[in-house]
Amino acid sequence: MLEGETCSPLPPLLPRRGRRQYYGLGNRGSACRPEEYEAEHVKEEIHDILWSYYKVARKRFVDNVYQHAIDHCLLTGPMSPLAVFTQEWVILLDAEQLETIAGESPVTKERRAALTRKIQDLEVAIQILRH
């Protein structure tokens, strides 16, 4: 083999699917020596390990960025929208204000009342049938 020639060229740090197969032939069709095959095999293993580490590290980095953005910008930062809802502020609200902010919609209230009436009617019907 010529100097600089390998059994099978591999671009650095590119994703591959599955394992590469070696056929024992170099770039020009000459047979690879065992030490060249071993060197390529070691390169292949190192590449696989680094690529796996890169994928895990990239996912972890993206997760950390999202967590930081949510934590700082939405929950604990100086401009957090939750800074308005302090415990003291909520305690000072009267019942009408609290109902306006956190209460159910009129449609939901009406549906809940109708279902409560229906449950009471069915319970009365069960009592009548039992006696």
Backbone torsions as a table, in degrees:
resi	resn	phi	psi	omega
1	MET	NA	153.2	177.8
2	LEU	-81.3	156.0	179.2
3	GLU	-64.0	139.2	-179.2
4	GLY	87.6	-8.7	179.7
5	GLU	-87.5	143.3	179.2
6	THR	-123.9	169.3	179.3
7	CYS	-66.1	-39.4	177.1
8	SER	-154.7	116.6	-176.8
9	PRO	-68.1	145.9	-178.8
10	LEU	-135.4	117.1	176.4
11	PRO	-64.2	141.9	-175.4
12	PRO	-68.6	132.2	172.6
13	LEU	51.4	47.1	172.3
14	LEU	-108.5	142.7	-179.6
15	PRO	-69.2	142.9	176.9
16	ARG	-131.1	154.0	176.2
17	ARG	-102.9	127.2	177.5
18	GLY	72.6	-172.7	-179.5
19	ARG	-95.1	147.0	175.0
20	ARG	-79.5	149.0	178.9
21	GLN	-108.0	136.9	177.5
22	TYR	-103.0	132.7	179.1
23	TYR	-105.1	1.7	177.3
24	GLY	80.2	11.9	178.9
25	LEU	-118.0	141.0	178.6
26	GLY	-82.3	-166.7	-178.3
27	ASN	-64.7	-30.9	-176.8
28	ARG	-103.1	11.4	176.9
29	GLY	90.8	-0.9	178.9
30	SER	-81.6	153.3	-178.0
31	ALA	-70.3	139.2	177.2
32	CYS	-79.4	144.1	174.7
33	ARG	-79.0	153.9	-178.4
34	PRO	-56.9	-38.4	-179.3
35	GLU	-67.7	-31.0	175.9
36	GLU	-69.8	-39.9	177.6
37	TYR	-62.3	-43.9	179.3
38	GLU	-62.5	-42.1	179.2
39	ALA	-62.5	-42.4	177.9
40	GLU	-65.5	-39.1	179.2
41	HIS	-63.4	-42.9	178.6
42	VAL	-64.0	-43.2	177.4
43	LYS	-60.2	-41.9	179.3
44	GLU	-61.4	-45.6	-179.9
45	GLU	-64.1	-44.6	178.9
46	ILE	-62.3	-42.7	178.5
47	HIS	-60.6	-45.5	-179.8
48	ASP	-61.3	-42.9	-179.9
49	ILE	-64.7	-46.6	-179.7
50	LEU	-64.5	-39.8	-179.8
51	TRP	-65.6	-41.0	177.4
52	SER	-62.6	-45.2	178.8
53	TYR	-61.4	-42.2	-179.3
54	TYR	-60.7	-45.2	-178.6
55	LYS	-62.9	-43.1	179.2
56	VAL	-66.2	-45.7	-178.1
57	ALA	-64.0	-38.0	179.5
58	ARG	-65.1	-44.5	178.3
59	LYS	-62.3	-42.9	180.0
60	ARG	-63.1	-42.0	179.5
61	PHE	-61.9	-46.5	-179.9
62	VAL	-62.8	-42.3	176.8
63	ASP	-59.5	-42.8	179.9
64	ASN	-64.7	-38.9	178.3
65	VAL	-64.1	-45.1	178.3
66	TYR	-61.2	-45.7	-179.3
67	GLN	-61.9	-41.7	179.3
68	HIS	-64.6	-43.8	-179.1
69	ALA	-61.7	-45.4	-179.1
70	ILE	-66.6	-47.1	-177.5
71	ASP	-63.7	-50.2	-174.6
72	HIS	-76.0	-47.3	-173.4
73	CYS	-78.7	-32.6	-175.2
74	LEU	-105.7	-28.5	-171.8
75	LEU	-108.0	-50.3	-169.7
76	THR	-121.0	-6.2	-177.0
77	GLY	-69.6	168.2	-177.9
78	PRO	-66.2	-26.7	179.4
79	MET	-103.5	21.9	-178.0
80	SER	-64.5	135.3	177.0
81	PRO	-66.4	-19.6	179.3
82	LEU	-79.5	-9.0	178.9
83	ALA	-64.0	-23.5	178.9
84	VAL	-68.7	-37.9	-174.2
85	PHE	-91.7	69.4	176.0
86	THR	-82.1	161.4	-179.0
87	GLN	-61.7	-42.0	-179.1
88	GLU	-63.8	-40.2	-179.1
89	TRP	-64.0	-43.5	-178.9
90	VAL	-66.7	-39.0	-180.0
91	ILE	-63.9	-32.9	-178.6
92	LEU	-78.1	-8.1	179.5
93	LEU	-73.6	142.2	173.5
94	ASP	-85.0	174.8	-173.2
95	ALA	-62.4	-39.0	-179.0
96	GLU	-66.6	-43.0	178.5
97	GLN	-64.6	-42.3	179.4
98	LEU	-63.7	-40.5	177.8
99	GLU	-64.3	-39.0	179.2
100	THR	-64.5	-40.5	-177.1
101	ILE	-78.2	-47.8	-170.0
102	ALA	-117.1	6.1	-176.7
103	GLY	-78.0	169.6	178.3
104	GLU	-76.5	158.8	177.0
105	SER	-71.8	158.0	179.4
106	PRO	-57.9	-37.4	179.7
107	VAL	-62.9	-44.1	179.8
108	THR	-66.2	-39.6	178.1
109	LYS	-61.8	-44.8	-179.6
110	GLU	-64.0	-42.3	178.7
111	ARG	-64.3	-41.7	178.8
112	ARG	-63.0	-42.1	179.3
113	ALA	-64.4	-42.4	179.6
114	ALA	-63.5	-42.4	179.1
115	LEU	-67.0	-36.1	177.2
116	THR	-64.3	-43.6	177.0
117	ARG	-62.2	-40.7	-179.8
118	LYS	-64.2	-41.3	178.0
119	ILE	-62.5	-43.5	179.2
120	GLN	-63.1	-42.6	178.5
121	ASP	-62.2	-41.8	179.5
122	LEU	-67.3	-36.4	177.1
123	GLU	-65.7	-39.8	176.5
124	VAL	-63.6	-42.4	179.1
125	ALA	-61.7	-41.2	177.8
126	ILE	-62.5	-42.6	178.4
127	GLN	-61.8	-40.5	-180.0
128	ILE	-65.2	-43.8	-179.4
129	LEU	-66.2	-32.0	-179.9
130	ARG	-73.2	-26.9	-176.1
131	HIS	-102.9	NA	NA
